[in-house]
Amino acid sequence: MTKKKTEMIRLNKFLSSKGIGSRRYCEALIRGGEVIVNGTIGHIGMKIDPHQDQIFLKNMGKINSHIPELRYLMLYKPCGYLTTMADPFSRPTIQELIPKIKERVYPIGRLDFQSEGLLLLTNDGNLAYKLSHPSSMISKTYLVKVKGKPSPQLQNKLKKGIKLDDGWSSLDSICELKSRTTANAWFKLTIHEGKNRMIRRIFLAVKHPVLKLKRIRIAGLSIGQLKPGEWRYLTTQEIQLLKEYTYKS
């Protein structure tokens, strides 16, 4: 009797079927060199034998028949921690602050080493991809302490746009808080762009460098009463809010 030939399937379809995320998200992982097939980097259009080939996802390990339970967390990242799950130089990372659960979660977006505040983490690749994509226009609100006293005219200029090395960037809104000294001022501002260190670069460009930066809100979710280093699972309502946010974008 002839043994039935195993059906070969596309790599992105296989990853999606294992709960990694949408096929589009899985394609992005493949393009980024994040998927290893039998020891070599996978490529778009590649077909695999799901019963014989060894499929690994960088920073996640071997992909098998287990479909992980989806997890959603929020964390108050303190200053002095990297937004990554591991660091070759043994610097503090957010991995040290979150619980040791069976499913590995990963940050959506980033906060730089010296910044603090709200960070979302999940193993829902589909949602993470949508929230991280520039087209999502996700709003993020920050409290920012800057050196000096930017004038109202300069604040209007910041909303209209400042030219940086990688193009024009602007703030959606900015309002000065009452707390200020002779040497610095606090602002509450909102952005939707996701350029690297954008807020710090904008204020540096207008000669008012950032002294402290705290993110307090992402896509309608607030950091609430969390203290530095604390975390909690998102509620069902909060998860649904994030999903609805991506549907609107």
Contacts in CASP RR format, 6 or more apart in sequence:
PFRMAT RR
TARGET T0000
AUTHOR 0000-0000-0000
METHOD contacts of the structure
MODEL  1
MTKKKTEMIRLNKFLSSKGIGSRRYCEALIRGGEVIVNGTIGHIGMKIDP
HQDQIFLKNMGKINSHIPELRYLMLYKPCGYLTTMADPFSRPTIQELIPK
IKERVYPIGRLDFQSEGLLLLTNDGNLAYKLSHPSSMISKTYLVKVKGKP
SPQLQNKLKKGIKLDDGWSSLDSICELKSRTTANAWFKLTIHEGKNRMIR
RIFLAVKHPVLKLKRIRIAGLSIGQLKPGEWRYLTTQEIQLLKEYTYKS
6 49 0 8 1.000
6 50 0 8 1.000
6 51 0 8 1.000
6 52 0 8 1.000
8 47 0 8 1.000
8 48 0 8 1.000
8 49 0 8 1.000
9 47 0 8 1.000
9 48 0 8 1.000
9 50 0 8 1.000
10 45 0 8 1.000
10 46 0 8 1.000
10 47 0 8 1.000
10 48 0 8 1.000
11 26 0 8 1.000
11 30 0 8 1.000
11 35 0 8 1.000
11 37 0 8 1.000
11 42 0 8 1.000
11 43 0 8 1.000
11 45 0 8 1.000
11 46 0 8 1.000
11 47 0 8 1.000
11 48 0 8 1.000
11 55 0 8 1.000
12 23 0 8 1.000
12 26 0 8 1.000
12 27 0 8 1.000
12 30 0 8 1.000
12 44 0 8 1.000
12 45 0 8 1.000
13 23 0 8 1.000
13 26 0 8 1.000
14 48 0 8 1.000
14 50 0 8 1.000
14 55 0 8 1.000
14 63 0 8 1.000
15 21 0 8 1.000
15 26 0 8 1.000
15 29 0 8 1.000
15 30 0 8 1.000
15 35 0 8 1.000
15 55 0 8 1.000
15 57 0 8 1.000
15 63 0 8 1.000
16 22 0 8 1.000
16 23 0 8 1.000
16 25 0 8 1.000
16 26 0 8 1.000
18 63 0 8 1.000
18 64 0 8 1.000
18 65 0 8 1.000
18 66 0 8 1.000
18 67 0 8 1.000
19 67 0 8 1.000
19 68 0 8 1.000
19 125 0 8 1.000
20 26 0 8 1.000
20 29 0 8 1.000
20 57 0 8 1.000
20 63 0 8 1.000
20 125 0 8 1.000
21 124 0 8 1.000
21 125 0 8 1.000
21 126 0 8 1.000
21 129 0 8 1.000
22 125 0 8 1.000
22 126 0 8 1.000
22 129 0 8 1.000
24 129 0 8 1.000
25 125 0 8 1.000
25 126 0 8 1.000
25 128 0 8 1.000
25 129 0 8 1.000
26 35 0 8 1.000
27 44 0 8 1.000
28 129 0 8 1.000
29 35 0 8 1.000
29 57 0 8 1.000
30 42 0 8 1.000
30 43 0 8 1.000
30 44 0 8 1.000
30 46 0 8 1.000
31 44 0 8 1.000
33 41 0 8 1.000
33 42 0 8 1.000
33 58 0 8 1.000
34 57 0 8 1.000
34 58 0 8 1.000
34 59 0 8 1.000
35 41 0 8 1.000
35 42 0 8 1.000
35 55 0 8 1.000
35 56 0 8 1.000
35 57 0 8 1.000
35 58 0 8 1.000
36 42 0 8 1.000
36 55 0 8 1.000
36 56 0 8 1.000
36 57 0 8 1.000
36 58 0 8 1.000
37 46 0 8 1.000
37 48 0 8 1.000
37 53 0 8 1.000
37 54 0 8 1.000
37 55 0 8 1.000
37 56 0 8 1.000
38 53 0 8 1.000
38 54 0 8 1.000
39 54 0 8 1.000
39 56 0 8 1.000
48 55 0 8 1.000
54 62 0 8 1.000
55 62 0 8 1.000
55 63 0 8 1.000
56 62 0 8 1.000
56 63 0 8 1.000
57 63 0 8 1.000
59 85 0 8 1.000
59 86 0 8 1.000
59 104 0 8 1.000
59 106 0 8 1.000
60 104 0 8 1.000
68 102 0 8 1.000
68 103 0 8 1.000
68 123 0 8 1.000
69 102 0 8 1.000
69 103 0 8 1.000
70 103 0 8 1.000
70 122 0 8 1.000
70 123 0 8 1.000
70 124 0 8 1.000
71 101 0 8 1.000
71 103 0 8 1.000
71 105 0 8 1.000
71 121 0 8 1.000
71 122 0 8 1.000
71 123 0 8 1.000
71 124 0 8 1.000
71 233 0 8 1.000
72 120 0 8 1.000
72 121 0 8 1.000
72 122 0 8 1.000
72 124 0 8 1.000
72 233 0 8 1.000
72 234 0 8 1.000
72 238 0 8 1.000
72 239 0 8 1.000
72 242 0 8 1.000
73 98 0 8 1.000
73 105 0 8 1.000
73 120 0 8 1.000
73 121 0 8 1.000
73 122 0 8 1.000
73 231 0 8 1.000
73 232 0 8 1.000
73 233 0 8 1.000
73 234 0 8 1.000
74 118 0 8 1.000
74 119 0 8 1.000
74 120 0 8 1.000
74 121 0 8 1.000
74 221 0 8 1.000
74 223 0 8 1.000
74 226 0 8 1.000
74 231 0 8 1.000
74 232 0 8 1.000
74 234 0 8 1.000
75 94 0 8 1.000
75 97 0 8 1.000
75 98 0 8 1.000
75 118 0 8 1.000
75 119 0 8 1.000
75 120 0 8 1.000
75 121 0 8 1.000
75 226 0 8 1.000
75 229 0 8 1.000
75 230 0 8 1.000
75 231 0 8 1.000
76 116 0 8 1.000
76 117 0 8 1.000
76 118 0 8 1.000
76 119 0 8 1.000
76 223 0 8 1.000
76 226 0 8 1.000
76 227 0 8 1.000
76 228 0 8 1.000
76 229 0 8 1.000
76 230 0 8 1.000
76 231 0 8 1.000
77 83 0 8 1.000
77 94 0 8 1.000
77 97 0 8 1.000
77 111 0 8 1.000
77 115 0 8 1.000
77 116 0 8 1.000
77 117 0 8 1.000
77 118 0 8 1.000
77 119 0 8 1.000
77 228 0 8 1.000
77 229 0 8 1.000
78 97 0 8 1.000
78 116 0 8 1.000
78 117 0 8 1.000
78 228 0 8 1.000
78 229 0 8 1.000
79 113 0 8 1.000
79 114 0 8 1.000
79 115 0 8 1.000
79 116 0 8 1.000
79 228 0 8 1.000
80 92 0 8 1.000
80 113 0 8 1.000
80 114 0 8 1.000
81 92 0 8 1.000
81 93 0 8 1.000
81 94 0 8 1.000
81 96 0 8 1.000
81 97 0 8 1.000
81 113 0 8 1.000
82 91 0 8 1.000
82 92 0 8 1.000
82 93 0 8 1.000
82 94 0 8 1.000
82 113 0 8 1.000
83 93 0 8 1.000
83 94 0 8 1.000
83 107 0 8 1.000
83 109 0 8 1.000
83 110 0 8 1.000
83 111 0 8 1.000
83 112 0 8 1.000
83 119 0 8 1.000
84 93 0 8 1.000
84 94 0 8 1.000
84 95 0 8 1.000
84 107 0 8 1.000
85 93 0 8 1.000
85 94 0 8 1.000
85 95 0 8 1.000
85 104 0 8 1.000
85 106 0 8 1.000
85 107 0 8 1.000
86 93 0 8 1.000
86 95 0 8 1.000
87 93 0 8 1.000
94 107 0 8 1.000
94 119 0 8 1.000
94 121 0 8 1.000
97 229 0 8 1.000
97 231 0 8 1.000
98 105 0 8 1.000
98 121 0 8 1.000
98 231 0 8 1.000
99 231 0 8 1.000
103 123 0 8 1.000
104 123 0 8 1.000
105 121 0 8 1.000
105 122 0 8 1.000
105 123 0 8 1.000
106 121 0 8 1.000
106 122 0 8 1.000
106 123 0 8 1.000
106 128 0 8 1.000
107 119 0 8 1.000
107 120 0 8 1.000
107 121 0 8 1.000
108 119 0 8 1.000
108 120 0 8 1.000
108 121 0 8 1.000
108 122 0 8 1.000
108 127 0 8 1.000
108 128 0 8 1.000
108 131 0 8 1.000
108 132 0 8 1.000
109 119 0 8 1.000
109 120 0 8 1.000
109 131 0 8 1.000
109 132 0 8 1.000
111 117 0 8 1.000
111 119 0 8 1.000
111 215 0 8 1.000
112 197 0 8 1.000
112 200 0 8 1.000
114 213 0 8 1.000
115 213 0 8 1.000
115 214 0 8 1.000
115 215 0 8 1.000
116 213 0 8 1.000
116 214 0 8 1.000
116 215 0 8 1.000
116 228 0 8 1.000
117 214 0 8 1.000
117 215 0 8 1.000
117 216 0 8 1.000
117 223 0 8 1.000
117 228 0 8 1.000
118 215 0 8 1.000
118 216 0 8 1.000
118 217 0 8 1.000
118 218 0 8 1.000
118 221 0 8 1.000
118 222 0 8 1.000
118 223 0 8 1.000
118 226 0 8 1.000
119 215 0 8 1.000
120 131 0 8 1.000
120 218 0 8 1.000
120 221 0 8 1.000
120 234 0 8 1.000
120 242 0 8 1.000
122 128 0 8 1.000
127 242 0 8 1.000
127 243 0 8 1.000
127 246 0 8 1.000
130 136 0 8 1.000
130 246 0 8 1.000
130 249 0 8 1.000
131 138 0 8 1.000
131 219 0 8 1.000
131 242 0 8 1.000
131 245 0 8 1.000
131 246 0 8 1.000
134 193 0 8 1.000
134 194 0 8 1.000
135 249 0 8 1.000
136 245 0 8 1.000
136 246 0 8 1.000
136 249 0 8 1.000
137 192 0 8 1.000
137 249 0 8 1.000
138 192 0 8 1.000
138 218 0 8 1.000
138 219 0 8 1.000
138 245 0 8 1.000
138 249 0 8 1.000
139 172 0 8 1.000
139 190 0 8 1.000
139 191 0 8 1.000
139 192 0 8 1.000
139 217 0 8 1.000
139 218 0 8 1.000
139 219 0 8 1.000
139 220 0 8 1.000
140 190 0 8 1.000
140 191 0 8 1.000
140 192 0 8 1.000
140 215 0 8 1.000
140 217 0 8 1.000
140 218 0 8 1.000
140 219 0 8 1.000
141 188 0 8 1.000
141 189 0 8 1.000
141 190 0 8 1.000
141 215 0 8 1.000
141 216 0 8 1.000
141 217 0 8 1.000
141 218 0 8 1.000
142 188 0 8 1.000
142 189 0 8 1.000
142 190 0 8 1.000
142 191 0 8 1.000
142 199 0 8 1.000
142 213 0 8 1.000
142 214 0 8 1.000
142 215 0 8 1.000
142 216 0 8 1.000
143 177 0 8 1.000
143 186 0 8 1.000
143 187 0 8 1.000
143 188 0 8 1.000
143 212 0 8 1.000
143 213 0 8 1.000
143 214 0 8 1.000
143 216 0 8 1.000
144 186 0 8 1.000
144 187 0 8 1.000
144 188 0 8 1.000
144 189 0 8 1.000
144 199 0 8 1.000
144 203 0 8 1.000
144 210 0 8 1.000
144 212 0 8 1.000
144 213 0 8 1.000
144 214 0 8 1.000
145 184 0 8 1.000
145 185 0 8 1.000
145 186 0 8 1.000
145 187 0 8 1.000
145 210 0 8 1.000
145 211 0 8 1.000
145 212 0 8 1.000
145 213 0 8 1.000
146 184 0 8 1.000
146 185 0 8 1.000
146 186 0 8 1.000
146 187 0 8 1.000
146 203 0 8 1.000
146 208 0 8 1.000
146 209 0 8 1.000
146 210 0 8 1.000
146 211 0 8 1.000
147 183 0 8 1.000
147 184 0 8 1.000
147 208 0 8 1.000
147 209 0 8 1.000
147 210 0 8 1.000
147 211 0 8 1.000
148 183 0 8 1.000
148 184 0 8 1.000
148 185 0 8 1.000
148 208 0 8 1.000
149 180 0 8 1.000
149 184 0 8 1.000
149 185 0 8 1.000
150 158 0 8 1.000
150 185 0 8 1.000
150 187 0 8 1.000
150 203 0 8 1.000
150 206 0 8 1.000
150 208 0 8 1.000
154 206 0 8 1.000
154 208 0 8 1.000
155 174 0 8 1.000
155 176 0 8 1.000
157 206 0 8 1.000
158 170 0 8 1.000
158 171 0 8 1.000
158 174 0 8 1.000
158 202 0 8 1.000
158 206 0 8 1.000
159 170 0 8 1.000
159 171 0 8 1.000
159 172 0 8 1.000
159 173 0 8 1.000
159 174 0 8 1.000
160 170 0 8 1.000
161 168 0 8 1.000
161 169 0 8 1.000
161 170 0 8 1.000
161 171 0 8 1.000
162 168 0 8 1.000
162 169 0 8 1.000
162 170 0 8 1.000
162 202 0 8 1.000
162 205 0 8 1.000
162 206 0 8 1.000
163 205 0 8 1.000
164 195 0 8 1.000
164 198 0 8 1.000
164 201 0 8 1.000
164 202 0 8 1.000
164 205 0 8 1.000
166 195 0 8 1.000
169 193 0 8 1.000
169 195 0 8 1.000
169 198 0 8 1.000
169 201 0 8 1.000
169 202 0 8 1.000
170 193 0 8 1.000
171 189 0 8 1.000
171 190 0 8 1.000
171 191 0 8 1.000
171 202 0 8 1.000
172 189 0 8 1.000
172 190 0 8 1.000
172 191 0 8 1.000
172 192 0 8 1.000
173 189 0 8 1.000
173 190 0 8 1.000
174 187 0 8 1.000
174 188 0 8 1.000
174 189 0 8 1.000
174 190 0 8 1.000
175 187 0 8 1.000
175 188 0 8 1.000
175 189 0 8 1.000
176 185 0 8 1.000
176 186 0 8 1.000
176 187 0 8 1.000
177 185 0 8 1.000
177 186 0 8 1.000
177 187 0 8 1.000
177 188 0 8 1.000
179 186 0 8 1.000
180 186 0 8 1.000
184 211 0 8 1.000
189 199 0 8 1.000
190 217 0 8 1.000
191 198 0 8 1.000
191 199 0 8 1.000
195 201 0 8 1.000
199 210 0 8 1.000
199 213 0 8 1.000
200 209 0 8 1.000
200 210 0 8 1.000
200 213 0 8 1.000
203 209 0 8 1.000
203 210 0 8 1.000
204 210 0 8 1.000
215 223 0 8 1.000
216 222 0 8 1.000
216 223 0 8 1.000
216 224 0 8 1.000
217 223 0 8 1.000
219 241 0 8 1.000
219 242 0 8 1.000
219 245 0 8 1.000
220 241 0 8 1.000
220 245 0 8 1.000
221 234 0 8 1.000
221 238 0 8 1.000
221 241 0 8 1.000
221 242 0 8 1.000
226 232 0 8 1.000
234 242 0 8 1.000
END
